[in-house]
Every structure is written in structure tokens, then in C-alpha cells.
Amino acid sequence: MSLTQIMSAAGLDVYPQVALLLFIAAFVLICWRIFSPRFKATYDAAARMPLDDEHPQTPRERGR
């Protein structure tokens, strides 16, 4: 038996379809979270963080 015959008989043709469905589901969930009005305040606060002088952020020490 050659490697081509073994791989053809393995029945691996379903895995790319399952991977595509998982990718689409993850993409839709990420887009929903980004564009949902419920999380708008969180993203607005994160967008203003570099310019926020009232609540300065101190960087963490590296390696700890």
C-alpha cells in the first residue's frame, strides 16, 4: 500500500469542514462582541487610556 492509498482510506475529508465551521463561529462571536453596544463603554475607556492623566497606569516589572 502506498501512502496515497492509506490517506485516502483514512476518511479525513470531514476535518476541513469542521474547522471551517469552528472558524466561522469564532469569527461571528468576536464580531458580535466588538460591535455590541453592551461593551461600548469598555472599549471607549480602553481607547482613551493612553491619554488619561487622571488615572495614570504604572507599568509592571518584567520577569515577575
N, C-alpha and C positions, 0 to 999 in steps of 0.2 A: 504494500500500500504506500502510496506517495502522500506527502504532507497535504497536497491539494485535496485528495480524496478524504483524508481524515478531517480536515477543517470543514469540508462540505457536508459531511455526515454529522458534524457536531451540533448542528441546528442553532447557530449563533445569530441568525438573522433577526431575532426579536430584540436583542440588546440595543441596537442603534435607535429603534423606535421608542423603547422605554426611556433611553437617555434624552431623546428629543422632548418627550412629554414632561420629564422632570425639569429640563431646562426651561420650557415654556411656562410651567407652573411657577418656578422660582422667579422668572422674569416678570410675570404678572404680579406676583406678590410684592416684589421690590418696587415696581412702578406704582402699585396701589399705595404702598407705604409712603413713597416720596410725594405723591400728588394728593394724598388725603388731607383734607382741611384739619383733621384732628391733630396732626403733627406739625402744623404750620408754625406754631409758637416755638417749638423746639428748634426747628431749622432756622427761624429768624434769629433766635438767640445765638445759635452757633455761627451764623453769618456775621453777626456784629461782634463776636468775641475778640478778634484781633484789634479792634478799635475801642474796646471798652476800657475806660480809665477808672471807672468807679469800682470795679471788681477785678483787679489785676490777677493774673494767673502766674503762679510760680512754677518754673519747670521742675520736673522730677530729676533726681540724681540718677545717672546712668550706672548700670551694673548692680542695682539693689532691688 
